[in-house]
Amino acid sequence: MTDTIWFDKNLSLENAPGLKEYTMGHHLGFEWVEIGPDYLEMKMPVDERTKQPFGLLHGGASCALAETLGSLGAYYTIDPSKYQSVGLEINANHLKGVREGFVTAKALPIHIGKSTQVWQIRISNDAGDLVCISRITMAILEIKKK
């Protein structure tokens, strides 16, 4: 892969770390869609795991998807032997309800700095309609040597 923002220039769907068993993303059914040179995409089912009591996609599930992608995006841009990334703030505007199918999230960086990163995550339904837009700010921290 050339002209990529990722620390590992060979990052791909086949070798991307992140969606481990017994994590929230695994429990909610997140699936990789694509890893591009400067973006990440995942999808999430709208089912009994991700709906609120009134049958709509839960806003918290959308936030979990957005935070997962933004966090992974930040992590993939840094040297994990020297730095770690942690969330500072996340917001989300829920624009349209979803009752079934999948939602797909695409994360793109707005700012990749030495100590902070800002990522925008757009979540769309199966018809391509924007249902949520989120922004997450990540802190990049140096790993302290023990």
MDAnalysis code that builds the backbone (N, CA, C; Angstrom):
import MDAnalysis as mda
import numpy as np

u = mda.Universe.empty(438, n_residues=146, atom_resindex=np.repeat(np.arange(146), 3), trajectory=True)
u.add_TopologyAttr("name", ["N", "CA", "C"] * 146)
u.add_TopologyAttr("resid", np.arange(1, 147))
u.add_TopologyAttr("resname", ["MET", "THR", "ASP", "THR", "ILE", "TRP", "PHE", "ASP", "LYS", "ASN", "LEU", "SER", "LEU", "GLU", "ASN", "ALA", "PRO", "GLY", "LEU", "LYS", "GLU", "TYR", "THR", "MET", "GLY", "HIS", "HIS", "LEU", "GLY", "PHE", "GLU", "TRP", "VAL", "GLU", "ILE", "GLY", "PRO", "ASP", "TYR", "LEU", "GLU", "MET", "LYS", "MET", "PRO", "VAL", "ASP", "GLU", "ARG", "THR", "LYS", "GLN", "PRO", "PHE", "GLY", "LEU", "LEU", "HIS", "GLY", "GLY", "ALA", "SER", "CYS", "ALA", "LEU", "ALA", "GLU", "THR", "LEU", "GLY", "SER", "LEU", "GLY", "ALA", "TYR", "TYR", "THR", "ILE", "ASP", "PRO", "SER", "LYS", "TYR", "GLN", "SER", "VAL", "GLY", "LEU", "GLU", "ILE", "ASN", "ALA", "ASN", "HIS", "LEU", "LYS", "GLY", "VAL", "ARG", "GLU", "GLY", "PHE", "VAL", "THR", "ALA", "LYS", "ALA", "LEU", "PRO", "ILE", "HIS", "ILE", "GLY", "LYS", "SER", "THR", "GLN", "VAL", "TRP", "GLN", "ILE", "ARG", "ILE", "SER", "ASN", "ASP", "ALA", "GLY", "ASP", "LEU", "VAL", "CYS", "ILE", "SER", "ARG", "ILE", "THR", "MET", "ALA", "ILE", "LEU", "GLU", "ILE", "LYS", "LYS", "LYS"])
u.atoms.positions = np.array([
    [0.859, -1.180, 0.000],
    [0.000, 0.000, 0.000],
    [0.899, 1.235, 0.000],
    [0.630, 2.188, -0.850],
    [1.423, 3.409, -0.918],
    [0.561, 4.593, -0.519],
    [1.213, 5.692, -0.163],
    [0.513, 6.915, 0.220],
    [-0.579, 6.657, 1.253],
    [-0.211, 6.034, 2.328],
    [-1.157, 5.699, 3.378],
    [-0.798, 6.441, 4.661],
    [-1.780, 6.706, 5.488],
    [-1.529, 7.364, 6.770],
    [-1.181, 6.360, 7.867],
    [-1.321, 5.081, 7.583],
    [-1.146, 4.059, 8.614],
    [0.327, 3.829, 8.928],
    [0.623, 3.625, 10.205],
    [1.994, 3.332, 10.626],
    [2.493, 2.062, 9.940],
    [1.662, 1.008, 9.957],
    [1.974, -0.232, 9.252],
    [1.529, -0.047, 7.805],
    [2.450, 0.152, 6.926],
    [2.133, 0.443, 5.520],
    [1.445, -0.730, 4.820],
    [1.447, -1.899, 5.441],
    [0.789, -3.072, 4.874],
    [-0.529, -3.399, 5.570],
    [-1.076, -2.456, 6.326],
    [-2.341, -2.687, 7.026],
    [-3.424, -3.068, 6.020],
    [-4.151, -4.134, 6.324],
    [-5.221, -4.598, 5.442],
    [-6.297, -5.282, 6.281],
    [-7.391, -5.630, 5.640],
    [-8.453, -6.345, 6.342],
    [-7.959, -7.665, 6.916],
    [-7.017, -8.289, 6.246],
    [-6.520, -9.592, 6.675],
    [-5.645, -9.511, 7.928],
    [-4.981, -8.383, 8.159],
    [-4.054, -8.313, 9.289],
    [-4.374, -7.199, 10.283],
    [-5.550, -6.591, 10.180],
    [-5.901, -5.478, 11.066],
    [-6.222, -5.982, 12.473],
    [-5.448, -5.553, 13.461],
    [-5.792, -5.913, 14.829],
    [-6.958, -5.055, 15.313],
    [-7.699, -5.522, 16.286],
    [-8.718, -4.648, 16.861],
    [-10.017, -5.291, 17.248],
    [-10.633, -6.107, 16.415],
    [-11.926, -6.690, 16.762],
    [-11.710, -8.053, 17.407],
    [-11.489, -8.026, 18.702],
    [-11.198, -9.247, 19.423],
    [-12.460, -9.806, 20.073],
    [-12.445, -11.093, 20.284],
    [-13.559, -11.749, 20.959],
    [-13.712, -11.157, 22.363],
    [-14.928, -11.091, 22.832],
    [-15.268, -10.585, 24.159],
    [-15.087, -9.073, 24.294],
    [-15.084, -8.354, 23.181],
    [-15.097, -6.899, 23.225],
    [-16.484, -6.416, 22.825],
    [-16.765, -5.144, 23.047],
    [-18.069, -4.598, 22.692],
    [-18.339, -4.760, 21.197],
    [-17.359, -4.445, 20.369],
    [-17.546, -4.564, 18.932],
    [-17.893, -5.978, 18.504],
    [-17.261, -6.939, 19.113],
    [-17.558, -8.342, 18.812],
    [-18.975, -8.681, 19.261],
    [-19.334, -8.259, 20.457],
    [-20.671, -8.545, 20.996],
    [-21.774, -7.904, 20.145],
    [-21.524, -6.693, 19.639],
    [-22.540, -5.990, 18.855],
    [-22.529, -6.373, 17.370],
    [-21.622, -7.241, 16.981],
    [-21.612, -7.748, 15.612],
    [-20.911, -6.879, 14.593],
    [-19.966, -6.048, 15.013],
    [-19.231, -5.211, 14.067],
    [-18.471, -6.102, 13.084],
    [-18.435, -5.675, 11.834],
    [-17.686, -6.382, 10.794],
    [-16.905, -5.373, 9.971],
    [-15.667, -5.732, 9.639],
    [-14.887, -4.884, 8.745],
    [-15.527, -4.847, 7.373],
    [-15.489, -3.693, 6.725],
    [-15.921, -3.533, 5.343],
    [-14.712, -3.227, 4.474],
    [-13.935, -2.217, 4.877],
    [-12.807, -1.793, 4.049],
    [-11.800, -1.007, 4.877],
    [-10.543, -1.129, 4.490],
    [-9.480, -0.272, 5.001],
    [-8.860, 0.396, 3.780],
    [-9.026, 1.713, 3.698],
    [-8.455, 2.472, 2.598],
    [-7.152, 3.126, 3.027],
    [-6.542, 3.924, 2.170],
    [-5.266, 4.555, 2.508],
    [-5.389, 5.602, 3.618],
    [-6.600, 6.147, 3.830],
    [-6.792, 7.156, 4.878],
    [-8.174, 7.051, 5.534],
    [-8.793, 5.894, 5.451],
    [-10.105, 5.723, 6.069],
    [-10.329, 4.268, 6.466],
    [-11.299, 4.095, 7.368],
    [-11.718, 2.769, 7.822],
    [-13.227, 2.671, 7.674],
    [-13.734, 1.481, 7.334],
    [-15.173, 1.245, 7.266],
    [-15.530, -0.052, 7.969],
    [-16.590, 0.027, 8.760],
    [-17.164, -1.142, 9.421],
    [-18.672, -1.067, 9.304],
    [-19.306, -2.229, 9.446],
    [-20.759, -2.240, 9.488],
    [-21.215, -2.913, 10.771],
    [-22.469, -2.625, 11.126],
    [-23.063, -3.164, 12.344],
    [-24.508, -3.541, 12.033],
    [-24.965, -4.705, 12.506],
    [-26.355, -5.079, 12.276],
    [-27.294, -4.252, 13.156],
    [-28.466, -3.990, 12.629],
    [-29.532, -3.387, 13.436],
    [-30.418, -4.558, 13.847],
    [-30.193, -5.069, 15.050],
    [-30.908, -6.248, 15.544],
    [-31.123, -6.124, 17.049],
    [-31.480, -7.221, 17.690],
    [-31.801, -7.177, 19.123],
    [-30.638, -6.704, 19.985],
    [-29.410, -6.798, 19.498],
    [-28.243, -6.338, 20.265],
    [-28.071, -4.834, 20.205],
    [-28.572, -4.202, 19.137],
    [-28.250, -2.802, 18.880],
    [-29.464, -1.877, 18.853],
    [-30.659, -2.413, 19.138],
    [-31.870, -1.585, 19.138],
    [-32.224, -1.127, 20.546],
    [-32.879, 0.019, 20.622],
    [-33.445, 0.479, 21.883],
    [-34.845, -0.122, 22.034],
    [-35.502, 0.036, 23.199],
    [-36.781, -0.641, 23.451],
    [-37.903, -0.325, 22.457],
    [-37.799, 0.754, 21.705],
    [-38.855, 1.137, 20.774],
    [-38.591, 0.658, 19.343],
    [-37.585, -0.208, 19.179],
    [-37.345, -0.842, 17.896],
    [-36.413, -0.110, 16.949],
    [-35.844, 0.997, 17.387],
    [-34.907, 1.761, 16.559],
    [-33.467, 1.487, 16.974],
    [-32.560, 1.727, 16.046],
    [-31.136, 1.645, 16.365],
    [-30.843, 2.536, 17.566],
    [-30.186, 1.988, 18.563],
    [-29.833, 2.714, 19.788],
    [-28.695, 3.695, 19.493],
    [-28.848, 4.920, 19.945],
    [-27.795, 5.918, 19.751],
    [-26.483, 5.501, 20.381],
    [-26.550, 4.783, 21.489],
    [-25.332, 4.299, 22.131],
    [-24.593, 3.281, 21.275],
    [-25.343, 2.478, 20.531],
    [-24.708, 1.521, 19.628],
    [-23.985, 2.266, 18.502],
    [-24.624, 3.321, 17.990],
    [-23.958, 4.143, 16.965],
    [-22.689, 4.766, 17.527],
    [-22.747, 5.252, 18.764],
    [-21.560, 5.838, 19.396],
    [-20.468, 4.787, 19.598],
    [-20.862, 3.569, 19.970],
    [-19.878, 2.497, 20.143],
    [-19.180, 2.192, 18.816],
    [-19.942, 2.161, 17.735],
    [-19.359, 1.934, 16.409],
    [-18.415, 3.078, 16.035],
    [-18.863, 4.308, 16.259],
    [-18.037, 5.479, 15.940],
    [-16.759, 5.492, 16.777],
    [-16.879, 5.229, 18.069],
    [-15.697, 5.260, 18.930],
    [-14.722, 4.142, 18.571],
    [-15.242, 2.996, 18.223],
    [-14.368, 1.892, 17.814],
    [-13.561, 2.275, 16.584],
    [-14.232, 2.823, 15.579],
    [-13.514, 3.195, 14.351],
    [-12.534, 4.337, 14.578],
    [-12.952, 5.374, 15.302],
    [-12.052, 6.490, 15.575],
    [-10.847, 6.064, 16.394],
    [-11.082, 5.200, 17.369],
    [-9.985, 4.711, 18.208],
    [-9.015, 3.850, 17.412],
    [-9.566, 2.961, 16.583],
    [-8.695, 2.135, 15.751],
    [-7.938, 2.986, 14.744],
    [-8.619, 3.980, 14.169],
    [-7.942, 4.863, 13.225],
    [-6.736, 5.538, 13.863],
    [-6.922, 6.082, 15.056],
    [-5.815, 6.733, 15.753],
    [-4.703, 5.730, 16.064],
    [-5.098, 4.562, 16.556],
    [-4.123, 3.530, 16.899],
    [-3.296, 3.123, 15.679],
    [-3.936, 2.977, 14.546],
    [-3.239, 2.512, 13.352],
    [-2.272, 3.552, 12.783],
    [-2.357, 4.816, 13.220],
    [-1.444, 5.840, 12.700],
    [-0.197, 6.019, 13.557],
    [-0.158, 5.386, 14.718],
    [0.962, 5.588, 15.641],
    [1.822, 4.329, 15.762],
    [3.023, 4.521, 16.266],
    [3.907, 3.397, 16.564],
    [3.447, 2.815, 17.899],
    [2.809, 1.635, 17.902],
    [2.246, 1.095, 19.144],
    [3.295, 0.650, 20.159],
    [4.554, 0.609, 19.774],
    [5.599, 0.292, 20.745],
    [6.004, 1.530, 21.545],
    [5.621, 2.730, 21.074],
    [5.995, 3.978, 21.733],
    [4.806, 4.777, 22.254],
    [3.631, 4.598, 21.625],
    [2.472, 5.439, 21.940],
    [1.204, 4.608, 22.116],
    [0.269, 5.203, 22.816],
    [-1.070, 4.645, 22.908],
    [-2.074, 5.758, 22.625],
    [-3.253, 5.387, 22.179],
    [-4.286, 6.386, 21.910],
    [-5.468, 6.119, 22.834],
    [-6.013, 7.194, 23.385],
    [-7.171, 7.089, 24.282],
    [-8.166, 8.189, 23.929],
    [-9.430, 7.876, 24.077],
    [-10.469, 8.837, 23.755],
    [-10.554, 9.960, 24.768],
    [-10.726, 11.183, 24.277],
    [-10.932, 12.359, 25.130],
    [-12.379, 12.822, 25.111],
    [-12.994, 12.815, 23.919],
    [-14.363, 13.332, 23.784],
    [-14.973, 12.739, 22.534],
    [-16.269, 12.438, 22.620],
    [-17.008, 11.982, 21.448],
    [-18.356, 12.673, 21.443],
    [-18.835, 13.019, 20.251],
    [-20.200, 13.530, 20.134],
    [-20.842, 12.853, 18.934],
    [-22.158, 12.890, 18.916],
    [-22.892, 12.262, 17.824],
    [-24.208, 12.987, 17.620],
    [-24.527, 13.216, 16.369],
    [-25.836, 13.737, 16.002],
    [-26.572, 12.613, 15.282],
    [-27.703, 12.206, 15.868],
    [-28.517, 11.135, 15.299],
    [-29.547, 11.790, 14.393],
    [-29.488, 11.495, 13.104],
    [-30.249, 12.226, 12.100],
    [-31.454, 11.473, 11.553],
    [-31.420, 10.151, 11.611],
    [-32.499, 9.361, 11.023],
    [-32.555, 8.008, 11.720],
    [-33.759, 7.534, 11.989],
    [-33.926, 6.235, 12.635],
    [-33.710, 5.088, 11.667],
    [-33.279, 3.957, 12.227],
    [-33.090, 2.733, 11.452],
    [-33.726, 1.595, 12.246],
    [-34.521, 0.764, 11.582],
    [-35.214, -0.345, 12.245],
    [-34.675, -1.724, 11.869],
    [-33.969, -1.824, 10.741],
    [-33.505, -3.138, 10.295],
    [-32.318, -2.980, 9.351],
    [-31.722, -4.115, 9.046],
    [-30.601, -4.115, 8.107],
    [-29.273, -3.885, 8.794],
    [-28.437, -3.116, 8.141],
    [-27.115, -2.777, 8.659],
    [-26.921, -1.279, 8.573],
    [-26.023, -0.776, 9.379],
    [-25.497, 0.570, 9.201],
    [-24.006, 0.420, 8.943],
    [-23.490, 1.297, 8.106],
    [-22.072, 1.266, 7.755],
    [-21.445, 2.591, 8.152],
    [-20.318, 2.506, 8.831],
    [-19.614, 3.691, 9.316],
    [-18.297, 3.844, 8.572],
    [-18.006, 5.090, 8.198],
    [-16.733, 5.419, 7.554],
    [-16.039, 6.488, 8.378],
    [-14.831, 6.199, 8.810],
    [-14.042, 7.123, 9.631],
    [-12.922, 7.726, 8.804],
    [-12.830, 9.059, 8.866],
    [-11.765, 9.804, 8.196],
    [-11.131, 10.772, 9.188],
    [-9.820, 10.947, 9.126],
    [-9.186, 11.896, 10.031],
    [-9.464, 13.335, 9.613],
    [-9.693, 14.181, 10.600],
    [-9.783, 15.625, 10.382],
    [-8.443, 16.261, 10.745],
    [-7.808, 15.704, 11.784],
    [-6.531, 16.233, 12.280],
    [-5.724, 15.073, 12.844],
    [-4.490, 14.936, 12.386],
    [-3.563, 13.954, 12.962],
    [-2.360, 14.730, 13.459],
    [-2.346, 14.991, 14.754],
    [-1.253, 15.733, 15.365],
    [-0.382, 14.839, 16.219],
    [0.622, 15.458, 16.822],
    [1.551, 14.701, 17.665],
    [0.892, 14.243, 18.962],
    [0.025, 15.075, 19.543],
    [-0.570, 14.724, 20.833],
    [-2.090, 14.535, 20.789],
    [-2.732, 14.959, 19.709],
    [-4.177, 14.745, 19.563],
    [-4.511, 14.385, 18.118],
    [-5.630, 13.693, 17.987],
    [-6.198, 13.414, 16.679],
    [-7.694, 13.660, 16.764],
    [-8.287, 14.075, 15.649],
    [-9.733, 14.240, 15.556],
    [-10.200, 13.450, 14.340],
    [-11.202, 12.615, 14.559],
    [-11.750, 11.760, 13.504],
    [-13.237, 12.041, 13.345],
    [-13.695, 12.054, 12.098],
    [-15.120, 12.179, 11.796],
    [-15.625, 10.821, 11.316],
    [-16.771, 10.414, 11.841],
    [-17.360, 9.133, 11.478],
    [-18.777, 9.386, 10.972],
    [-19.041, 8.968, 9.741],
    [-20.366, 9.101, 9.126],
    [-20.987, 7.712, 9.062],
    [-22.179, 7.578, 9.614],
    [-22.877, 6.298, 9.649],
    [-24.104, 6.394, 8.744],
    [-24.226, 5.440, 7.821],
    [-25.309, 5.429, 6.841],
    [-26.079, 4.117, 6.903],
    [-27.340, 4.165, 6.482],
    [-28.157, 2.946, 6.414],
    [-27.917, 2.227, 5.092],
    [-28.648, 1.125, 4.880],
    [-28.461, 0.330, 3.666],
    [-28.766, 1.110, 2.390],
    [-29.638, 2.118, 2.481],
    [-29.988, 2.936, 1.316],
    [-28.968, 4.046, 1.065],
    [-27.981, 4.173, 1.948],
    [-26.970, 5.213, 1.803],
    [-27.327, 6.524, 2.474],
    [-28.464, 6.558, 3.197],
    [-28.868, 7.773, 3.899],
    [-28.024, 7.960, 5.158],
    [-27.587, 9.172, 5.399],
    [-26.823, 9.488, 6.600],
    [-27.747, 9.400, 7.814],
    [-27.396, 8.560, 8.773],
    [-28.231, 8.402, 9.969],
    [-27.569, 8.961, 11.222],
    [-26.244, 9.105, 11.192],
    [-25.528, 9.645, 12.355],
    [-24.198, 10.209, 11.873],
    [-23.816, 11.328, 12.458],
    [-22.471, 11.856, 12.212],
    [-21.837, 12.095, 13.575],
    [-20.614, 11.639, 13.716],
    [-19.933, 11.683, 15.005],
    [-18.523, 12.223, 14.814],
    [-18.003, 12.778, 15.894],
    [-16.615, 13.244, 15.895],
    [-15.996, 12.808, 17.208],
    [-14.791, 12.264, 17.132],
    [-14.083, 11.823, 18.332],
    [-12.703, 12.476, 18.364],
    [-12.319, 12.929, 19.549],
    [-10.987, 13.477, 19.780],
    [-10.198, 12.455, 20.579],
    [-9.015, 12.143, 20.093],
    [-8.147, 11.144, 20.709],
    [-6.881, 11.808, 21.234],
    [-6.445, 11.371, 22.406],
    [-5.153, 11.795, 22.938],
    [-4.116, 10.746, 22.552],
    [-2.950, 11.206, 22.165],
    [-1.832, 10.318, 21.846],
    [-0.828, 10.462, 22.985],
    [-0.636, 9.369, 23.703],
    [0.204, 9.385, 24.901],
    [1.429, 8.505, 24.704],
    [2.554, 9.016, 25.168],
    [3.776, 8.224, 25.136],
    [3.683, 7.130, 26.187],
    [4.073, 5.923, 25.818],
    [4.067, 4.806, 26.766],
    [5.247, 4.991, 27.707],
    [4.964, 5.017, 28.984],
    [6.020, 5.170, 29.984],
    [6.788, 3.862, 30.142],
    [8.085, 3.948, 30.120],
    [8.924, 2.771, 30.311],
    [8.933, 2.401, 31.787],
    [8.829, 1.107, 32.079],
    [8.803, 0.642, 33.475],
    [10.174, 0.326, 33.966],
])
